Amino acid sequence: MKYFFSTPVIDAQILEIKAKIKLSMNGIVADQLTNSGIIYKMNYGVSLPRIKEIAASYPKNHNLAQQLWALSIRETMIMATFLEQPSEFTVENANDWVTQFNHIEIIEQTCMHLFCKLSFANDLSCQWLQSDNNWTQITGFILSARIYKQLNSQELEFILKKGIELSTTSNLHLYKAIGLCLSRLCRISKEAATFISKEIEHNLTTDTLSCSYILEEVKQELLFLDIL
């Protein structure tokens, strides 16, 4: 059982946040999310802009964010990514959260609002790519795409290697994450883009849907960057 540091102020904030969420609920959206495979313990279907708006009413607080996450409600989990203090969020916290990921929405939101702001984000992305769990691998690639500007050459080569290694996966979200990541890495420099292009052309074929998708994503990025 997890124990959290709480205060009367935090308890009052959580009650207030839950009340605001319930007032903003949208059952139709909640059903649509569930039908698309986005499953939470509880889901009120509140829009992402509204969740951000509610979160903006409160100061960042590590203990508040941890308790909101632990509620396992879609809206409070996403709100936790806004309200967490990156400077107080530990590697242990990150590894705990990533084990709870089971759909793309929470991965994207967490990488966008929190994980990319961590001082140890580079290490996390490479660590998670070595996991045998698809959702953890997906998180690693999406995080890498978010922090591509701060990756060094060794990290780039490692991420590319893992992308090629996993390129034949039948997991839709995984190969889409690989495509996104490798495309984004092409923005580091013309040299990086040329290196990535040559490596995937040499190692990937169009025999599988996943490889075809990844090759096309990188090709479109290179055309956008006016490199091809």
Secondary structure, DSSP 8 states (H G I E B T S, - for coil): -------HHHHHHHHHHHHHHHHT--HHHHHHHHHTT---SB-----HHHHHHHHTTS---HHHHHHHHHTTBHHHHHHHHHH--TTT--HHHHHHHHTT--SHHHHHHHHHHTGGGSTTHHHHHHHHHT-S-HHHHHHHHHHHHHTGGG--HHHHHHHHHHHHHTTT---HHHHHHHHHHHHHHTTS-HHHHHHHHHHHHHH--SSSHHHHHHHHHHHHHHHHTT--
